[in-house]
Amino acid sequence: MKRLRLRLNPAYALVAPYVLHGLLFLGYPLLFAALLVVHRWDVLTPMEFVGLKNILRLARDELFFRALWNTGLFLAVHIPLQIALALGLALLLNQPLRGRGLFRALYFLPVVVSGVVVTLLFQQLLAYENGALNELLRKLGLGRVPWLISERWAMPSIALVATWKNVGLYVVLFLAGLQQIPEEFYEAARLEGAGAWQMFWRITLPLLNPTLVAVVVLSTIGGFSLFIEPYVLTGGGPMDATLSGMLYIYQQAFYFNHMGYAATLGLCYALVIFVVVWLQRRWVEERVHG
């Protein structure tokens, strides 16, 4: 009877959709990817067992490590810039300014716009010939900049596009965190003669620590997922300078039909993300807590 009551418990019906979702869209793909690691498969023919060949190929794949390096460069520009910009805007929009609601909506608007549409827009703005930004530089008497066709400028340009696209989301998260800080703390600090910088460093930043950690983790995972911007703007060029990890995995899977090798790359990439996020989270928490 006890077992029967457990089976009929309504709680199981409530959690069942989430369990099924996890099994279908997380558990099954992971198991299938693990199976593909030891197989060669081009979708059109049956799988062929190859043992550890995919793993050995990965260890010698210079292009994959180049993609990891490019992604690291992107994160080095993208994360500090995005956090500084989002936190600054959140602090500004948390003040009792006229039209504050309108500005909050405007900053969040790029988040809900299609990433492909945003990227195509920036493709026109950053074009070397007749691009709006280079036309502005020309009118100011400055030379044109090869934003998307230079190894030096391509990845920073992509980082700026991604930052503009996503900063609104992190502004909202920081705003939510700021509004959870009791005003009494600031009033007590003012009575003690604390300045704006002291209140930010001693009150705002420590109490904003959970939000800051969440933003760092989310922006890191989002940065590792970099795909649309290099795919649309540069195709991974010039000279593989903007080839991201996700774009390289996509190319192996759907350009060359190397499904087994793409699965190996994907699992390795997921492991790299896990280690980086774990180390990063510990570093941020130690820095903020002192």
N, C-alpha and C positions, 0 to 999 in steps of 0.2 A: 504493500500500500504506500509506503514511504517513497519507493522508487516511482510509483505511478504519479504521486503528487508532484515530485520533482519534474517529471516530464510535462505535466500540465501547468507548471508555474508560468504565469503571464510574462514574467521577466525574460524567459527564454525567447518568447515571441518578439519582445522589444529589441533584444540584442542580436537576434538572428540576422537581420539585414546587414549589420556591421560585420558580423563574423563571415557571412557569405561574401561580402564585398572584399574583405581582407584575403580570404582564401582565393577568390577569383582573380583579383587584380594585384595581389602582392605575393601570396604564397605560391600560386601556380606559375607565374612568370619567373620567380626566383628558382624554383625547382627545374623548370624547363631550361633556364639559362645555365644552371649547373650541369644539366645533361649535355647541353650543346658544347660545353668547354672541352669535352673529350671526343667531339665528333666534328667532321667536316660536313657541311650541309649548305646547298645552294637553293633550297626551297623546291626546285624542280625535280631533283633526284633524291633517292633515299639517303638517309644519314650513313656516313662511313666512320667507323671508330678509328680515331687517330691517336689515342692515348694522350701524352703530354705535349704533343707537337704545337698546339695553340699557345700553351704557356711558354714554351721555349721560344716560339716566334715573337711573343710579346716582349720577352726579355731582351731580344735583339732589335726591336723595332724603334729606330731612332726617331721616326716621324711621330710616334705616340708620345715619346718623351718631349719632343718639340711642342706637341699640343699641350702637354701638362705645363711646360714652361710658359707658353703663351697664356694659358689660363691663370697661372700664378701672377704674371705681369698684370693681367686684367684685374685680378682681385686686389693687387697692391695699389692700383689707382682707384678702382671702383668703390671699395668698401670704405676707406677713410673719407673719400669725397662725399659719398652718399650719406654717411652717418653725420658728418659735420654739417652738411647742407640741411639734412632733415631735422637735426636737433636745433640748428639756428632758426629755421623757419617755424618749428614748433614753439620755441620760446617766444618768437615774435607774435605768432598767431594766438598764443595763450594770453596776450595782453588785451585789455578792453579797448580795442581799436574799432573805429567805424568801418563797417563793411567786412568785419571779420569772417562772417559766415560765407560771404561770396568768395573771399580769397581762399578759404579752406576748400571750397568746391573746385575752384580753378586749379589749385595745386594737385587735387586728387584726380582731376579729369583725365590726364594721360594714362593713369593706371587702368581705366576701363576701356580705353581705346585699343583696338587691335594692334598687337606688336608689329605685324607686317605693315600695317598702314603707317604707323609711326616711323618705321625704318625706311619705307619708301619716301616719306616726306623728307627725312634727313638725307637720303640719297640725293635728292634734288638740291638741298641746301648746301651739301658738302662737295658737290661735283666740282672737278678741277676747272673744266670749261663751262662758263656761264652759270656756275653755282652762286646762289644768293650771297653766301658768306664771302666768297672770293671776289665777287663784284663789289661788295662793301669795302673790302680791303683795298681793292684797286682804286676806288674813289677816294680813299684816304691816303693814297700815294704809296701804299705798301704792296709788296709782291704777293702773288697768289701762293697758297699753301696746298701741297698735294695731300689733302686730308686722308683720302682712301686709297691712294696708289703709291704711297711711300711706306717702306718698312718701318720708318721712324715714327710716322704720324698715324698709321692705320689703327693700331690697337688703342692708343689714347683716344682717338676719335670714337671708336666703338664704345669705350668706357663712358665717354660723355653722353652718348646716345642712350645707353642703358641706364645711366644715372638719372637723366631727365625723365625717362619713361617710368621709373619705379620709385622716385623719391617721395611721391605723394602718399604711397602706402606707409612708409616709415614715419612720415610727418604725423599721420593719424595715430600710429602706435605711440609715438612720443607724446602727442597731445593727451592721449588717454592716461599715460603714466604721470604726466605733469598734473593733471586734474585730480589725481589720487593723493597728492601731497597736501597735508593740512596747512591752511593759511596761518594757523597759530604758530607754526615753527618760524615762519618768516617774520611775524610780528615780534616774537621774542628776540630774534636775531637783530632786528632794527633797534629794539630797546637797548641791546648790548652794544650798539654802534657798529654793527657789521655792514660792510659795503656790499655792492651787487656781486662782485667777483667772489667774495668770501661766502655769501649765501649760496651762490651757484656751486662752489667747490665743496662746501661743508654740508649743505642740505640737499640741494637739487640732485646733484650727481649721485651721491650714495643712495638716496631714496629712489632714484631712477634706475638703479642697478639691474633689477629684473627685466625691465623693458630694454635696457641697453644690451644685456646678454641676448635677449630674444631677437633684437634687431641684428646684432652681429651674426648670430647663427643663421637667421633667415636670409640675410644678404649674402652670406658665404655660400649657402646652398643654392641660392638663386644665381650667384656668380658662376658656380660650377656648372649650372645648367645653361650657360651661354650658348645660344644656337642661332636664333632668328637673325640677330644683328650681323654676325659674320657671314651667315648663309646668304642673306639678301644684299648686304653692302659690298662684300669683297669676295665671297665664295671661298674664304680661307686664305686668300692671297693678300698682298703680293709676296711671292716666295715663301708661302706658308706662314707668314708673320702673324696672321689672325686665325690660324687653324686652332679652334678650341677642342677640348676633349670630346664634348658631345658631338660636334660636327664631324670629327674624325671617326667616331663610332658609327654615326649615321652613314658616312661614306662607305665604310667597310661593309655595313649591312645591306644598304640599298643601292649603292653604285656598283659594288663588286660581288654582291650576294655571298659574302663570306660570313654566314650567320654564326658559325661556331666561333670564329675568331672575334667577331663583334660582341658575342656574349662574354667571351673571356675578357675583352677590353672593358665591357660594362661592369662586370663584377669587380675587376681591379680598380676601376674608377670609383665605384661605390665605396670600396674599402679606403681609398685615399681620402674621399670626402669625410667619411666617418672619423678617421684619425685626425684630420685637420680641424674639424669642428670641435672634437673633444679637447684637443690641445688649446684651441683658441678660446673656448669657453672657460677653461681653467685659468688661462692667462688674464682674460678680462676680469674675472671675479677677483683674482688676487690683486690686480692693479687697483680696482675700485675700492675694495675693502682694505687695502694697504697691508 
